[in-house]
Amino acid sequence: MANERTFLAWIRSSVALVAGGVALVALRVPIDAGFRVASAIVFISLGMLAAIQAWIGWARTERALRENRALPGPALGVVITVGVLAGTALIVVGSVV
């Protein structure tokens, strides 16, 4: 059951990232338009990557459990973390400009 909960946590994170990206554009946040759109694209792309991570992570963990091996770490975790930092930096820079 823990593997399924982890899968669902990645899916929730995916939905939150996509919703954040859409909200940046839809709510007319007071940020420079170029930075706002760029950060929205980053967050929406990361949301899609998080959904892919959910699927890959679930399959890899399921296989490791069946084969009695050590559990793998998140394959795209570092990429998503760096991407969130980059998207946040775009928002900060866009609000200063």
Helices and strands as residue ranges (DSSP letters): H 2-26, H 33-66, H 77-96
